């Protein structure tokens, strides 16, 4: 669950109960106040290792910690989880790295 503002605890518990019931995960973590940044495109997936490395280096330079990295198999994007108060800075830094080159 990704949310900038913490959800009502009752709503959070209902959502988690439904996820557990329907998906039956082996393990699940909930991180409140996490934002997500997605790098998309075929090039990103063809050069997955180097793209992830450049993204990590870029965000480290900006002193932004990556809490989660996900690159679904067969997908066209890389999802990075960062603290929600640093999401905009992360987007700007990654834009400069990958678009403005």
Secondary structure, DSSP 8 states (H G I E B T S, - for coil): ---SS---HHHHHHHHHHHHHHH--S-----TTEEEEEEESHHHHHTHHHHHHHHHHHHHHTT--EEEEE--TT-SEEEEEEEGGGHHHHHHHHHHHHT--
